[in-house]
Amino acid sequence: MASTPETTEPTTTTTNTTHPTHTTHTHTTTTTTQYADPTPCPILNPFQQCNPSNNTTELTQQDLYGGAITMSFGTDFKDISHIRVVPDHQEVWTDTYDNTIIVELLNCKDIPDTDAGQFFFTDLAESSDAGAHDLSYSGVLDHAICPEISTDVVKCGAVGSHVVSKFHDEDKSGTSARNQVMVYVINLRLKEVGTDMLVTMYRTIQVGETSSTTEVKEIETRDHPDFPSLGSFMAMVGTIKIVSHELFG
């Protein structure tokens, strides 16, 4: 399973609905009118709605996995490994508002690319015992989202929300400790080396009554109101570079 942050509904399917046949009676004839199916409303891609170029946060390049991968983070994000033990396959960075970015290297999953974003979003919810999870979007993304990564690598993504408690909060305070958190998932499918690279941001938007998270970061003017910090996250993801493939064995 993919991992969940120290800080931190089901997939919906749109189905066309056919209106019932409407019959109008007169004294001499019966006329039947068949209404056409409505055109389904397309699901907009949040990754296209949020422009990373609007990000004004200062980014600083950091070495991940001993320098085999580099990625630039906002200066307010700090390496959590200085506070607690982080598994070797993970890099965990968090800011003062308990917003967290996790980079992890997983064995490549035998699933279609079109299903990968949804798979990892749901897996993360199950791993964290989320009280609820709501997937807004998933799909294959444009290569431009990670310009430093080969176009041979499929990029997938998902956006949604989890209702989940911070590390150990629910054990102490019950379900009222659960926060509502936006979850942004980027999946780089490094199939040639048998790896799914997962980059996930957890952005708290509502704090539970008994949560140890004390404050929610305000939605900034440049933010999309429905997807706060997604543009900033995309700006950070856009800097990912694989320096040494020896990391993958």
N, C-alpha and C positions, 0 to 999 in steps of 0.2 A: 504493500500500500504506500501511496505518497504520504509525505509527512505534513503535519499541521503546526501552526505557530504557537509559540508560548503566549503570544498576545492575540490573540485574535479576540426550492421545493421541487419539488420534483420537476423533471423535464416536462415541458408542456408541448403538445403536438397540435398544430392548427389543422382543422378539418373543415373542408368546404361543407356548407349546409344548404341543402336544397329546400326552397320554400314549398309548402304543400300546394297541390293543385287547387285553384280557386274556381268554383263553378257558379255561373250566374244563370238563373232560371227566368224565362219569360213564359207567356201563355202558349206560345207555339213552338219555340226552339230552345235548345240548350247550348250555350257557348262555353267552351272550356279554354281557359287561358293558362299556359304553362310559363312560369317565370324562370328566367335564366339564373344559373348559379352566380352569386356575387363573386367578384374577384377578391381573393384573399389579400389582406394587407401584408406587405412584405416586412420581414423583421430586419430592422436597420442594424448595420454592423457598428457597434460602439467604437471599435478600433479605427473606423473611418471617420466617425463623428468627432473624435478627440484628436486634435492636432498636436503632436509632440513639439512642434516648432514654437508653440505658444509658451512652452516651459521656460520660466526665467530662473528656476532654481539652479544655483551653482552646483556643478557636478565635479566629483573628484574620482579619478581612476583608482581602482583597488585591484589587488591580486587575489584571485580565488584559486583554491586547490594548489597552493604553492606557486602560483604564477602561471599555471597551465592555461588558465582562462582569466581574462580581465574584463571588468565591467565598471562603469562609473556610477556612483551613487550620489544622491543629494548629501550635502555636508552634514545634515542633521541625522543621517543614518549611521549607526555605529555597529561594529562587529560584536554580536552577542556572545561569541566564544570566549571573550574576556570575562564574562559573567558566569556562564555555565557551560557544561560539556555539550558539544555539538557533534553528531555522528559524522564520520569521515566523508560520507557521500553528500553532505549538506554544507551550505554556507547560509548563515542566518544574520540578517541585518535589521535593526529596528530603530525607530525614532522616539522622541520623548512623549509622543501621543500613543504609544503602543501599536503604531502601524508597522507592519513587518513585511520584509521581502525575503523569501526563501528560494535559494537556488539548490536544486538537487539532481543527482545523476541516478537514473533508474534503469533496470533492465528493460530493453525495448519490448513493448506490449504488442501482441499479435492482434491488432485491431485495425480497421480501416482508418485512413487519415481523417475522413469526414466525421468519424465518431470519437476521435482522440480527445478533443476539447471537452466534450460532454463526459467522457469516461473519467478523466482526471478531476474535473470539477466535482462529480458525484463521489469519487473515491476519497477526495479530500474531506467532503462533508461527513462521510461515514467514518473516516479515521478520527475525526475530531468529535464524534458523537453530537453533531449539530442537531439542535432541536427542530430545525427546519432549514431547507435550502431551496432557493428559487433560481433556476437557470434562465437568464435573459437572452443569451446568445452563445452559440458555439459554431465553429467552422474552420476551414482552411484559410489562412491569412496570406496577404501579399508578401512577397519576399522582402519588400522594402522595410518591413518592420524590424529586420535585423540585417542591415546592409553589409555587415562585416562577416556574415555567415554565408557559405556557399549556396547558390540557388539550387543545388542538388538536394539540399536539406529542406524537407517539408516543414512549414511553420503552421502551427494550429493554435487556436485560442478559445477562450471561454470567458464570459462575464456573467456574474450573478451575485447572490448574497447568501450568507450563512447566518443563522442565529446560534451563537456558540459562546461558551464561557472561556475566559482566560485561564491559563494554566492553573489547575487546582482550585480555582474560585468556586466552581459548582460543588466540589466536595465540602467546602466550608460553608457556603451560603445558599446552596440550592439553585433552582432554575432562575431565580431573580437576578443571578449574577451573569446571565447570558447577555452578550452584546450583539447588536446587528452589525454585520461586517460585510462590506463589498469585497468580492473575491475576483481578482483579475489573474487569469492563467495564460501563460505563453508556453507552448510545447515545441521544442526543436527536436525533430525526429531524426536522430543521428543513426540511421539504420545500418550504415556500413560498419559501424563499430558497436552495434547491438545496444544502443543507448537511447533512452528518452530523456532529454534534458528538460527539466520543468523549472520555470521561473514564475513564482506566484507572489502577488501582493495582497495583503489583507489590510483593508482600510476601514477602520471603525467609523460608523456613522451614527450610532445610537448606543449609549452606555446603559447597561442593566442597573437596576436599583442598588444591588449589593456588589457590583463589580469593583475590582481593585483598580480598574482603569478610571481615572478621575476626570479626564477631560477629552473632548473630541476636537480634532483639528477643524478649524473653520473652513468652509468651502470658499476657495479664493475666486476672485473675479474671473480669472482665465479658465477656471474649471468648468466642465460640463456639469450642470446641476444634478443630472442623474448618475453620473459616473465620476465623482470627485477623485482627483489625483490620478486618473487614468492617463491623462496626457503626460504628466510627470513620469509615471511608471514607464510609458512607452519611450520617453526620451532616454531613460536609463537602460532599458532593454536594447535600444538601438545601438548602444556602445559595446555590446557583448562581442568579444573576439576570442577564438580558440587559438592559443599561442602554440601549444604542444599537444599533438594527438597521442603522445606517449601516455597521457593520463588515462586513456581508454584501454591500455594493455596491448 
